[in-house]
Amino acid sequence: MLDFIIGKYNYWIYIVLMMIGFYAMIGKKNLVKKIIGMNIFQTSIILFYVSTAYKKGGATLPIIEHAHGHGEHVGQAIQASSYINPLPHVLMLTAIVVMVATLGVALAIVIKIYKRYNTLEEDEILKAIK
């Protein structure tokens, strides 16, 4: 059992990071702390996807240097199982862009809320709205 837990340590790290971010989003009352929690949550998901794309013993990305009968690998079949899948990495680059954009918009909204209500505490803002 201990070997299973130690063998999957990266999953435990992602679960801990995800729960820290989730707790900050749900449990904290300060809007900036909620945004930081959202950022931690998003980062844990990105790390999860990138680490699951890793393949032990994988050669490299599937870039064929001398294709179509040129070079030293003429007549050899390409072993797709020996290459790393680049798709999760590409998708996570897009997720990073979305994460940064979400962070920027959230911080801009928080600045507007602070200018209007002079506080970032959720309870005080809800009282001021009513």
WODAMO-V788889 format. One record per helix or strand of 2 or more residues. SS is the DSSP state (a for helix, b for strand). FROM is the first residue (numbers start at 0). LEN is the number of residues. If there is no record, write none. Layout:
SS|FROM|LEN, SS|FROM|LEN
//
This chain:
a|1|6, a|8|19, a|30|22, a|79|3, a|86|31, a|121|8
//
